[in-house]
Amino acid sequence: AAVLRAVVLGPPGSGKGTVCERIARSFGLQHLSSGQFLRESLGRGGEVGVLAKQYLERGLLVPDHVITRVMMTELEKRRAEHWLLDGFPRTLGQAEALDRICELDLVISLNIPFETLKDRLSARWIHPASGRVYNMEFNPPHVHGIDDLTGEPLVQREDDKPEAVAARLRKYKDAAKPVIELYKGILHSFSGTETNKIWPYVYALLSTKIPPLHSEEEN
């Protein structure tokens, strides 16, 4: 059987991570998150890790070419596996680099209203060391402001603060437009304000491409 290559696109706060976790669990796809790989390459040091660190320490976004290198290295190791990309590609340059090494089967785009995204992001706090994300509305920590597993303090990222969110979402939209254009033939869009309501449609779509390991009810 051919391997399945899928991508989930969506703005910050769209529930991309949650949807990817559910797909991975239901269909046995490897969930490959660009944020996770970036954190790991920082941890390992190495040339790309050191490069990325220089940007992050200055509070800058890690540039395209650095993330592309991190992702290409990881994808090369996984030629024989079904996978699902989360957080990559975000720009046309990244999408073109991805096209050079593999052919995608499926692109899922999450369309969430601006107001919903704004509310979700402003309620978002993270544990920096692990990347664990809490939402004060629907998955708050057991103790306010404290990570459940380590007891370390949570922080709100600068770009999750309400004043930064609008600019961030606009920036995402501008970068994503040509990516969405590029994938027109294999792109499926899902709109809504709640991940739980979008999920059954995503599940049904994936079921046409690959047999589920678990029935939808189990999620």
Disulfide bonds with the S-S distance in Angstrom:
none
